[in-house]
């Protein structure tokens, strides 16, 4: 297979992943509608993901064992962030949850600087400012203090921070292949879901019906299993800027699908704040241009500001 064809497949994979996760709220809400309240649907889906990814991942157990605790911890934290995002979709509007989660680039830049000592170019600082401004505008759209309202929005905000912390560690330390990484990620997600769900709703007296279990299995296999493993494969083969831009489709698809299918609409100021959050994400992934070195100097024309993204 030619390099160009690999790039085309990887690009299509990231684009499809963004679209798919923009629709993730549909199975989450479907499980609630079928009698699985709060975060219990996420418990079922993430446990299904662990089961689906276990066999192919454990075949590479030596790779997992040699990965080192920083890599495993980063993946577990990333899975925890995705669980809070998933549960947040039950308790608040879809578009707001997605936009709060997509503040991840702001937290990633700050964590990269504070924890890893990575240099922060001016464009990244602008991204932080634009993202935080968008957050303030979006949360203060109704004339109240610009703070998250309700458990769903708080979980989405914390989810973005955890995902940023996880990806910072993954970028710096991970050497795992897509399937073992997805397996560890799913374990972190399932453990967090089991810890969070009982704090909001009790396990339903009726238990889980067969249709509900099938939805959970499908969700865990497709979203938490196949799509994340495919994304990790594709992200290793693409420029980080392209990955970040293509994943912005999740915001668009999530907001439009929630408006069309669930009747959820954003106020004008919320739209403005959300647009600023998206712009911040785009600014964070734009390549930083530098002067080319003198010919024969032996140095690279573009010095990275930190380790490459997975």
QUITAKA-V249929 format. One record per helix or strand. SS is the DSSP state (2 for helix, 1 for strand). FROM is the first residue (numbers start at 1). TO is the last residue. If there is no record, write none. Layout:
# QUITAKA-V249929
ss->SS from->FROM to->TO
ss->SS from->FROM to->TO
This chain:
# QUITAKA-V249929
ss->2 from->3 to->22
ss->2 from->24 to->33
ss->2 from->40 to->58
ss->2 from->61 to->65
ss->2 from->69 to->91
ss->2 from->94 to->101
ss->2 from->104 to->116
ss->2 from->122 to->139
ss->2 from->150 to->173
ss->2 from->178 to->197
ss->2 from->210 to->235
ss->2 from->240 to->247
ss->2 from->249 to->261
ss->2 from->268 to->285
